[in-house]
Amino acid sequence: MTPTTGPGFAVLLTGFSGAGKSTVAEELLRRWTPQRAVTVLDGDIVRTMLSHGLSFSREDRDLNIRRIGWVAAEVVRHGGAVIIAAIAPYDGAREQARDMVEEYGVFGLVHLSTPLEVCEARDVKGLYARARTGEIASFTGVSDPYELPSRPDVVIDTSQLAVEESADAIAVYLRLRGVTLA
Amino acid sequence: MTPTTGPGFAVLLTGFSGAGKSTVAEELLRRWTPQRAVTVLDGDIVRTMLSHGLSFSREDRDLNIRRIGWVAAEVVRHGGAVIIAAIAPYDGAREQARDMVEEYGVFGLVHLSTPLEVCEARDVKGLYARARTGEIASFTGVSDPYELPSRPDVVIDTSQLAVEESADAIAVYLRLRGVTLA
């Protein structure tokens, strides 16, 4: 592992299913991995390792994000880098994650603001179709709310911005906050 | 934060309620904190932040330890130090935690082998009394099993060894594994 330089940090990529969270996360991971260890907390690993058994109720969604925020904070405490990719539809839980991480390092809330129509037209996993028929309940944007971030640090519409430019925008924010990345 | 030297590491203190896990954990924390950031995963914080809603069934106990092991591994990946204090009664889950942590650094399984009679006589929290009357069910050592560790790295009976000597024994093991501590 390369010794870390500068503070630990976590970026939380929030937005609708299909907004580009995983794609941007992969680009960040590709850029950062040669420089430092990176912890990725995305939906799949989190639902497997951290939040198995939680539902998609507001209470459980908030618990999920608080839990992710707590783990991210512990990694950041040791100077680590964390990428979180989660729908994270509620502003209160996102800000709780920020508070936990900022106790030890830098936090960036990245709103993937890609319009719902674009996300639904992409429908990479066929989830929107199943949400529209009601086969999937409590689906964010269709049958469950998404609160706009009150304090986004970076806003990216991936229908307008390429993935490289999206990652650049995040790097610029982090640099302003004192995070050194090549 | 002081820059870390050497690999990240996690010690898992396992044993009965009252065996001395928290006391030893506090002594380790007291020694290490001036030198490096330390993540403590003890029963209370884990049940609050990570495992709220889990029961004391074998399945949920194992899930709890795997979850702790996964978080510890992510911290160790970044060169961090972790102290885990948990009853962790099943050998399989403890070894799964070892496997996850050893992917990135050093793991030490510390068996607090203080005899059950001593732990029960201490009964600091009055839990044994409540377990004996049946008010608390599935209580390790009384109404739930404790599997002896098949691969302990350090064995400490706190009815025989003072807390300073206990912490010394753990430090010696860690030094042998390449962990530098003052």
Interface residues (C-beta under 8 A of the other chain):
Chain A: M1 P3 T4 G8 A37 T39 M49 L50 H52 G53 L54 L63 R66 R67 W70 V71 E74 V75 R77 H78 G79 G80 A81
Chain B: M1 P3 T4 G8 A37 T39 M49 L50 H52 G53 L54 L63 R66 R67 W70 V71 E74 V75 R77 H78 G79 G80 A81
